[in-house]
Amino acid sequence: MHQSTAQSGQSGRQPELIAWQQVRQRFRDIWGYDDFRSPQGEIVRCLLAGQDALVVMPTGGGKSICFQLPALMQTGLTLVVSPLVALMEDQVRELRQKRLPAALLHSQMNKGDRHRVMDQLRRQQVRLLYLSPETLLSPPLWSVLCAPELLINGIILDEAHCLTQWGDTFRPAYRRLGAVRAALLAHKPAGTAIALAAFTATADPQAQATLQTVLQLHNPQQFLLNPYRENLALAVQRVWTPRGRRQRLWQWAKAHRGETGLVYVRSRRGTEELAQWLTQQGLTAIAYHAGLSAQRRRQVEAQWLSGEVPIVVCTSAFGMGINKPDCLWIAHFNPPALLSEYVQEVGRAGRDGKPAAAMMWVSEPTGWLDPTDQQLLQSFRQRGRSLQQSAQRLLRQLPEQGSIEAIAHSHKDGELALAWLHSQGAVAWVDPFHYVRCRPAHAPTSHPHTAMDIEHYIAARGCRWQALLQAFGFAAEARQMRCGRCDRCQRSRT
């Protein structure tokens, strides 16, 4: 079941005229498939035509091919903005194994490798460049990208939900991506156009509107597929004590012994403690979080992908874009803060189409016996309140216009506060490096995506998938949905 909508897009440069038979042949030559899955072909046509796009497709739906193929079919450079080094490395490694002109830039690379990629860019030898928002806005690379002779066809924002989740709470560079296209075009020959497309597995109607506004998409074609996975059984269980929660996990992992799975925990310390405990119980488990060294993270990923270690206990830093088709279960030791995070994370399971399961454990409603979940929720909300207070303090002394870098140096969390003010309409970007104050159209609000959506999902009485489809704006599909596999559907049968 899916919904796909398209609106006529913007024009600019005249796109290269490429016969569709050539596109399909290149698709077969590179990836070995006979034909596209809907709506892959329509998305490829859109990007080859130089149109903006907003693409919401479930994990495992083949999003990467949709922007990689058009980039490889055209002359010029396509920038792929990606949130995690591991995700960039995986995609670039696969492309290079096929001898395709792809490269990446990130802060963990040595100077020699960085200089080599920069030289390849100047020589226009790269078709796909993977990089983070922060690297895209770094002065050395920015000066190379602004060279008038460097042809840039498009900008792809991969895992675009990170903009709505992190842009004004964690990684403020995301909020400035909408100013990138115009700033680059100012340095290019007249008549040049750069298409911009956002790809994600999870975006409710509010997040879709945010992406269109922040990225300044021009009449984007929209391809919206609901996240339903018929082979994935969802369940939520109440637990009464911390010990009881661990016992439930142990029973779950033991029942799935021999299968590959992921256990999501909300803190770095929690991943280490839980992985050690599972190991003590005789299971093979390993911890993963962003605090590990890059070498250690790559090692854990390789061990899990190869099957050497069947269980990874991780934070949300693990799994985005990592494709392991035979991952058969996902366990949430704690509920995530956001429903979009939950859908992303359960989407790691069952990519091979075989039956898979996702379990989430939550504290009993009062939290008296196990306050863990309520403490995590309160911490999430407190961070939001602290950021809002910091931004409002900055606003009282903020010059009418100026440099984002100067504010970042002169005020603690200045860049993050500016991003929050941007989300409230109190500042606008002159370009990716300068701001100007505005008069907001409404009073300041808290972060639009609160933890309430996950609470509503947990308490939902009907089919779990029905609740998810409703939350993500697929009302028509939700009305007809009874998956028959989730804990709610199974209970209604008895």
C-alpha positions as CSV (number, residue, x, y, z in Angstrom):
1,M,0.0,0.0,0.0
2,H,1.3,3.4,-0.8
3,Q,0.4,6.9,-1.8
4,S,2.3,8.7,-4.5
5,T,1.7,12.3,-5.5
6,A,3.4,14.5,-8.1
7,Q,3.2,18.2,-8.8
8,S,4.7,19.8,-11.8
9,G,8.2,21.0,-10.9
10,Q,10.5,23.9,-11.6
11,S,12.6,24.4,-14.6
12,G,16.0,26.0,-15.0
13,R,18.8,24.6,-17.0
14,Q,17.9,22.4,-19.9
15,P,18.5,18.9,-18.7
16,E,20.5,16.5,-20.8
17,L,18.3,14.6,-23.2
18,I,18.8,11.0,-22.2
19,A,16.7,8.2,-23.8
20,W,14.8,6.2,-21.2
21,Q,16.2,3.0,-22.8
22,Q,19.7,4.2,-22.0
23,V,18.6,4.8,-18.3
24,R,17.2,1.3,-18.0
25,Q,20.3,-0.2,-19.6
26,R,22.6,1.7,-17.2
27,F,20.5,0.6,-14.3
28,R,20.8,-3.1,-15.4
29,D,24.6,-2.7,-16.0
30,I,25.3,-1.2,-12.6
31,W,22.8,-2.9,-10.3
32,G,21.8,-5.9,-12.3
33,Y,18.0,-5.4,-12.0
34,D,15.7,-5.8,-15.0
35,D,13.5,-2.8,-14.1
36,F,12.6,-0.3,-11.4
37,R,10.2,-0.8,-8.6
38,S,7.5,1.8,-8.3
39,P,8.1,4.7,-7.8
40,Q,11.9,4.5,-8.5
41,G,11.5,5.1,-12.2
42,E,9.3,8.1,-11.7
43,I,11.8,9.6,-9.2
44,V,14.7,9.0,-11.6
45,R,12.8,10.8,-14.4
46,C,12.1,13.7,-12.1
47,L,15.8,14.2,-11.1
48,L,17.0,13.7,-14.7
49,A,14.6,16.5,-15.6
50,G,16.2,18.8,-13.1
51,Q,13.1,19.1,-10.9
52,D,13.0,19.4,-7.1
53,A,11.6,16.4,-5.2
54,L,10.4,15.3,-1.8
55,V,10.7,11.5,-1.4
56,V,9.3,9.6,1.5
57,M,10.0,5.8,1.1
58,P,10.2,3.1,3.7
59,T,13.7,1.8,4.7
60,G,14.9,-0.8,2.3
61,G,12.8,0.7,-0.5
62,G,15.8,1.5,-2.7
63,K,16.1,5.2,-2.2
64,S,19.8,5.5,-2.9
65,I,19.5,4.2,-6.5
66,C,16.9,6.9,-7.2
67,F,19.5,9.7,-6.8
68,Q,22.7,7.8,-7.6
69,L,21.6,6.7,-11.1
70,P,20.6,10.3,-12.3
71,A,23.9,11.6,-10.9
72,L,25.9,9.0,-12.8
73,M,23.9,9.5,-16.1
74,Q,24.8,13.3,-16.2
75,T,28.0,15.3,-16.5
76,G,28.7,17.5,-13.4
77,L,28.6,16.9,-9.7
78,T,25.8,15.9,-7.4
79,L,26.3,16.7,-3.6
80,V,24.8,14.1,-1.3
81,V,24.4,15.5,2.2
82,S,24.3,12.6,4.7
83,P,24.2,12.6,8.5
84,L,26.7,9.8,9.5
85,V,30.2,8.9,8.4
86,A,29.3,5.1,8.5
87,L,26.4,5.7,6.1
88,M,28.6,7.7,3.7
89,E,31.4,5.1,3.8
90,D,29.0,2.2,3.1
91,Q,27.5,3.9,0.1
92,V,30.7,5.2,-1.4
93,R,32.4,1.8,-0.8
94,E,29.6,0.1,-2.8
95,L,29.9,2.6,-5.6
96,R,33.7,2.4,-5.8
97,Q,33.5,-1.4,-5.9
98,K,31.5,-0.9,-9.1
99,R,34.2,1.5,-10.4
100,L,31.9,4.5,-10.3
101,P,33.2,8.1,-9.7
102,A,32.1,8.7,-6.1
103,A,33.9,10.3,-3.2
104,L,33.3,11.4,0.3
105,L,34.7,14.1,2.7
106,H,34.4,14.0,6.4
107,S,36.3,15.3,9.5
108,Q,37.9,11.9,10.3
109,M,39.8,11.7,7.0
110,N,43.5,12.4,7.0
111,K,44.8,15.5,5.2
112,G,46.2,13.5,2.3
113,D,42.9,11.9,1.5
114,R,41.0,15.2,1.8
115,H,43.4,17.0,-0.5
116,R,43.1,14.1,-3.0
117,V,39.3,14.5,-3.1
118,M,39.5,18.3,-3.4
119,D,41.8,17.9,-6.4
120,Q,39.4,15.4,-8.0
121,L,36.6,18.0,-7.5
122,R,38.6,20.7,-9.2
123,R,39.3,18.4,-12.1
124,Q,35.6,17.5,-12.2
125,Q,36.4,13.8,-11.9
126,V,33.6,13.1,-9.3
127,R,29.9,12.6,-10.0
128,L,28.7,11.9,-6.4
129,L,30.2,13.6,-3.4
130,Y,29.0,12.5,0.0
131,L,29.5,14.9,2.9
132,S,27.9,16.1,6.1
133,P,26.1,19.5,6.4
134,E,29.0,20.7,8.5
135,T,31.6,19.7,5.9
136,L,29.5,21.2,3.1
137,L,29.7,24.6,4.9
138,S,33.4,24.4,5.7
139,P,35.4,27.2,4.1
140,P,38.0,25.1,2.2
141,L,35.3,23.0,0.5
142,W,32.9,25.9,0.0
143,S,35.5,27.9,-2.0
144,V,36.0,24.9,-4.3
145,L,32.3,24.4,-4.8
146,C,31.8,28.1,-5.6
147,A,34.3,28.0,-8.6
148,P,32.3,29.2,-11.6
149,E,33.6,26.4,-13.8
150,L,32.6,23.6,-11.5
151,L,29.2,22.2,-12.7
152,I,26.9,21.2,-10.0
153,N,23.7,19.4,-11.1
154,G,22.0,18.8,-7.8
155,I,21.9,18.6,-4.0
156,I,20.5,15.5,-2.4
157,L,19.6,15.6,1.3
158,D,19.7,11.9,2.4
159,E,18.0,10.9,5.6
160,A,16.2,14.2,5.5
161,H,14.3,13.6,8.7
162,C,17.5,14.5,10.5
163,L,16.8,18.1,9.6
164,T,13.5,18.1,11.5
165,Q,14.9,16.1,14.4
166,W,18.3,17.6,14.8
167,G,18.3,21.0,13.0
168,D,17.4,23.1,16.0
169,T,18.4,20.8,18.8
170,F,21.7,19.1,17.9
171,R,23.2,19.9,14.5
172,P,22.3,23.5,13.5
173,A,24.1,23.3,10.2
174,Y,21.0,21.5,8.9
175,R,18.9,24.6,9.3
176,R,21.1,26.5,6.9
177,L,20.9,24.0,4.0
178,G,18.1,25.9,2.3
179,A,20.5,28.8,1.7
180,V,23.1,26.7,0.0
181,R,21.5,26.5,-3.5
182,A,21.1,30.3,-4.0
183,A,24.6,31.0,-2.6
184,L,26.2,28.5,-5.1
185,L,24.2,29.8,-8.0
186,A,25.4,33.3,-7.3
187,H,28.9,32.1,-8.4
188,K,27.7,30.1,-11.5
189,P,27.1,31.3,-15.1
190,A,23.7,32.9,-15.8
191,G,21.0,30.3,-16.6
192,T,22.6,27.6,-14.4
193,A,20.1,25.7,-12.2
194,I,20.7,23.2,-9.4
195,A,17.9,20.7,-8.4
196,L,17.4,19.9,-4.8
197,A,15.8,16.7,-3.5
198,A,15.1,15.4,0.0
199,F,14.9,11.7,0.8
200,T,13.7,10.1,4.0
201,A,11.8,7.0,5.3
202,T,9.8,9.0,7.8
203,A,8.1,12.4,7.5
204,D,4.7,13.2,8.8
205,P,2.8,16.1,7.1
206,Q,4.3,18.6,9.5
207,A,7.8,17.3,8.8
208,Q,7.1,17.4,5.1
209,A,6.1,21.1,5.4
210,T,9.2,21.9,7.4
211,L,11.4,20.3,4.8
212,Q,9.8,22.2,1.9
213,T,10.1,25.5,3.8
214,V,13.6,25.1,5.3
215,L,15.1,23.7,2.1
216,Q,13.2,26.2,-0.1
217,L,12.1,23.5,-2.5
218,H,10.7,24.8,-5.8
219,N,7.3,23.2,-6.6
220,P,8.7,19.8,-5.7
221,Q,7.4,16.6,-7.1
222,Q,6.2,14.5,-4.1
223,F,6.6,10.8,-3.8
224,L,4.9,9.7,-0.5
225,L,4.8,6.0,0.4
226,N,3.5,4.9,3.7
227,P,5.8,3.0,6.1
228,Y,3.7,-0.2,6.3
229,R,5.7,-3.5,6.2
230,E,3.4,-6.5,6.1
231,N,6.1,-8.9,7.4
232,L,7.0,-6.8,10.5
233,A,5.0,-7.6,13.7
234,L,5.0,-4.7,16.2
235,A,4.4,-5.1,19.9
236,V,4.6,-3.1,23.2
237,Q,4.8,-4.6,26.6
238,R,4.5,-2.9,30.0
239,V,7.2,-3.6,32.6
240,W,7.1,-2.9,36.3
241,T,10.6,-2.9,37.5
242,P,14.1,-2.4,36.0
243,R,14.9,-6.0,36.8
244,G,11.7,-7.1,35.1
245,R,12.7,-5.1,32.0
246,R,16.0,-6.9,31.8
247,Q,14.3,-10.3,32.3
248,R,11.9,-9.5,29.4
249,L,14.9,-8.7,27.2
250,W,16.7,-11.9,28.2
251,Q,13.6,-14.0,27.4
252,W,13.2,-12.2,24.1
253,A,16.8,-12.6,23.0
254,K,16.8,-16.3,24.2
255,A,13.7,-17.0,22.1
256,H,15.4,-15.5,19.1
257,R,18.8,-17.1,19.7
258,G,20.7,-17.6,16.5
259,E,18.9,-14.7,14.8
260,T,20.4,-11.3,14.1
261,G,18.9,-8.3,16.0
262,L,19.4,-4.9,17.5
263,V,18.6,-3.6,21.0
264,Y,18.0,0.2,21.1
265,V,18.9,2.0,24.4
266,R,18.7,5.7,25.0
267,S,22.1,6.3,26.6
268,R,25.7,5.5,25.8
269,R,26.3,4.1,29.3
270,G,23.1,2.0,28.9
271,T,24.5,0.3,25.8
272,E,27.7,-0.7,27.5
273,E,26.0,-2.0,30.7
274,L,23.3,-4.0,28.8
275,A,25.7,-5.5,26.3
276,Q,27.9,-6.7,29.2
277,W,24.9,-8.1,31.0
278,L,23.7,-10.0,28.0
279,T,27.2,-11.4,27.5
280,Q,27.2,-12.6,31.1
281,Q,23.9,-14.4,30.4
282,G,25.6,-16.4,27.7
283,L,24.6,-14.4,24.6
284,T,27.0,-12.7,22.1
285,A,26.3,-9.0,22.2
286,I,28.4,-5.8,21.7
287,A,27.8,-2.1,22.4
288,Y,27.7,0.7,19.9
289,H,27.3,4.4,20.4
290,A,28.7,7.7,19.0
291,G,31.3,7.9,21.8
292,L,33.3,5.1,20.5
293,S,36.3,5.7,18.2
294,A,35.7,5.7,14.5
295,Q,37.8,2.5,14.2
296,R,35.8,0.8,16.9
297,R,32.5,1.7,15.3
298,R,33.6,0.4,12.0
299,Q,34.7,-2.9,13.7
300,V,31.3,-3.3,15.4
301,E,29.4,-2.7,12.2
302,A,31.6,-5.2,10.3
303,Q,31.1,-7.9,13.1
304,W,27.3,-7.4,13.0
305,L,27.1,-7.4,9.2
306,S,29.1,-10.5,8.9
307,G,27.1,-12.3,11.5
308,E,30.1,-12.8,13.8
309,V,28.2,-10.8,16.5
310,P,24.4,-11.4,16.3
311,I,23.3,-8.7,18.8
312,V,24.3,-5.0,18.9
313,V,23.1,-2.9,21.8
314,C,23.1,0.6,20.4
315,T,21.9,4.2,20.6
316,S,20.1,5.8,17.6
317,A,23.6,6.4,16.1
318,F,23.6,2.8,14.7
319,G,21.7,1.4,11.8
320,M,20.8,4.5,9.6
321,G,21.4,3.3,6.1
322,I,23.1,0.1,7.1
323,N,21.6,-2.7,5.0
324,K,21.5,-6.1,6.6
325,P,18.6,-8.0,4.9
326,D,18.5,-10.8,7.5
327,C,18.1,-8.7,10.6
328,L,15.0,-10.4,12.1
329,W,14.2,-8.5,15.2
330,I,14.4,-5.1,16.9
331,A,14.0,-4.5,20.6
332,H,13.5,-1.1,22.2
333,F,14.7,-1.4,25.8
334,N,13.4,2.1,26.3
335,P,10.9,3.9,24.1
336,P,12.4,6.5,21.8
337,A,11.6,10.2,22.2
338,L,10.0,10.5,18.8
339,L,7.7,8.3,16.7
340,S,9.8,9.0,13.6
341,E,12.8,7.6,15.4
342,Y,10.8,4.5,16.2
343,V,9.8,3.9,12.6
344,Q,13.3,4.4,11.4
345,E,14.7,1.9,13.9
346,V,12.1,-0.9,13.5
347,G,12.6,-0.5,9.7
348,R,16.1,-2.2,10.1
349,A,14.3,-5.5,10.5
350,G,12.9,-7.8,7.9
351,R,14.4,-6.2,4.8
352,D,14.6,-9.6,3.1
353,G,10.8,-9.9,3.3
354,K,10.8,-12.7,5.9
355,P,8.8,-12.5,9.1
356,A,10.4,-10.1,11.5
357,A,9.4,-8.7,14.9
358,A,9.8,-5.5,16.9
359,M,9.3,-5.2,20.6
360,M,9.2,-2.2,22.8
361,W,9.2,-2.2,26.6
362,V,7.7,0.7,28.5
363,S,7.3,1.5,32.2
364,E,3.9,1.1,33.9
365,P,2.0,4.4,33.6
366,T,2.7,5.8,37.1
367,G,6.5,5.3,37.0
368,W,6.6,4.6,40.7
369,L,8.4,1.3,40.5
370,D,10.4,2.1,37.4
371,P,10.9,5.8,36.7
372,T,13.4,5.3,33.9
373,D,11.1,6.2,31.0
374,Q,9.6,9.2,32.7
375,Q,13.2,10.5,33.6
376,L,14.2,10.1,29.9
377,L,11.1,11.9,28.8
378,Q,11.6,14.7,31.3
379,S,15.3,15.0,30.2
380,F,14.2,15.3,26.6
381,R,11.7,18.1,27.4
382,Q,14.2,19.9,29.6
383,R,16.7,20.1,26.9
384,G,14.1,21.7,24.7
385,R,13.2,24.2,27.4
386,S,16.9,25.1,28.0
387,L,17.5,25.7,24.3
388,Q,14.5,27.9,24.1
389,Q,15.6,30.0,27.1
390,S,19.1,30.3,25.7
391,A,17.8,31.4,22.3
392,Q,15.5,34.0,23.8
393,R,18.4,35.4,25.8
394,L,20.5,35.7,22.6
395,L,17.7,37.4,20.8
396,R,17.6,40.3,23.3
397,Q,21.2,41.2,22.4
398,L,21.4,40.0,18.8
399,P,22.5,42.6,16.2
400,E,20.1,43.2,13.3
401,Q,22.4,41.3,11.0
402,G,25.8,39.6,11.2
403,S,28.0,36.5,10.8
404,I,26.8,33.2,12.2
405,E,30.4,32.3,13.0
406,A,30.8,35.5,15.1
407,I,27.7,34.6,17.1
408,A,28.9,31.1,17.6
409,H,32.2,32.4,19.0
410,S,30.8,35.1,21.2
411,H,27.8,33.2,22.7
412,K,27.7,29.7,24.3
413,D,25.6,27.5,22.0
414,G,25.2,30.6,19.8
415,E,24.9,28.6,16.5
416,L,22.3,26.3,18.0
417,A,20.3,29.2,19.4
418,L,20.3,30.9,16.0
419,A,19.0,27.7,14.5
420,W,16.2,27.6,17.0
421,L,15.4,31.3,16.3
422,H,15.3,30.4,12.6
423,S,12.8,27.7,13.3
424,Q,10.6,30.4,15.0
425,G,10.9,32.9,12.1
426,A,13.0,35.3,14.2
427,V,16.0,35.2,11.9
428,A,16.5,34.4,8.2
429,W,19.7,33.4,6.3
430,V,21.2,36.0,4.0
431,D,23.4,33.1,2.8
432,P,24.7,30.0,4.7
433,F,27.1,32.1,6.7
434,H,25.1,35.3,7.6
435,Y,21.8,36.0,9.2
436,V,19.3,38.9,9.4
437,R,16.7,39.5,12.1
438,C,13.0,39.2,11.3
439,R,9.8,39.9,13.0
440,P,8.3,36.4,13.7
441,A,4.7,35.9,12.6
442,H,3.8,34.0,15.8
443,A,4.9,33.7,19.5
444,P,7.7,31.3,20.2
445,T,6.7,27.7,20.6
446,S,8.4,24.6,21.9
447,H,10.0,22.2,19.5
448,P,7.2,21.0,17.2
449,H,8.0,17.3,17.5
450,T,7.4,16.4,21.1
451,A,7.5,13.0,22.8
452,M,3.7,13.0,22.9
453,D,3.4,11.2,19.7
454,I,5.2,8.1,21.0
455,E,3.0,8.2,24.1
456,H,-0.1,8.2,22.0
457,Y,1.3,5.3,20.0
458,I,2.0,3.2,23.1
459,A,-1.5,3.8,24.4
460,A,-3.3,3.2,21.1
461,R,-6.0,0.6,21.4
462,G,-6.3,-0.5,17.7
463,C,-3.8,-2.0,15.3
464,R,-0.3,-0.7,15.8
465,W,0.2,-0.2,12.1
466,Q,-3.1,1.7,11.9
467,A,-1.8,4.1,14.6
468,L,1.4,4.6,12.7
469,L,-0.3,5.3,9.3
470,Q,-2.6,7.8,11.0
471,A,0.3,9.6,12.7
472,F,2.2,9.9,9.4
473,G,-0.7,11.4,7.5
474,F,-2.0,8.3,5.6
475,A,-5.6,8.5,6.9
476,A,-7.2,6.6,4.0
477,E,-4.9,3.6,4.4
478,A,-5.2,3.8,8.2
479,R,-9.0,3.4,8.0
480,Q,-8.6,0.1,6.2
481,M,-5.6,-1.2,8.2
482,R,-5.7,-4.3,10.3
483,C,-2.3,-5.9,10.0
484,G,-3.3,-9.1,11.8
485,R,0.3,-9.5,13.2
486,C,0.8,-6.8,15.9
487,D,0.0,-7.4,19.6
488,R,-3.2,-5.5,19.4
489,C,-4.5,-7.5,16.4
490,Q,-3.5,-10.7,18.0
491,R,-5.2,-9.8,21.2
492,S,-8.4,-9.0,19.4
493,R,-8.5,-12.5,18.0
494,T,-8.5,-14.2,21.4
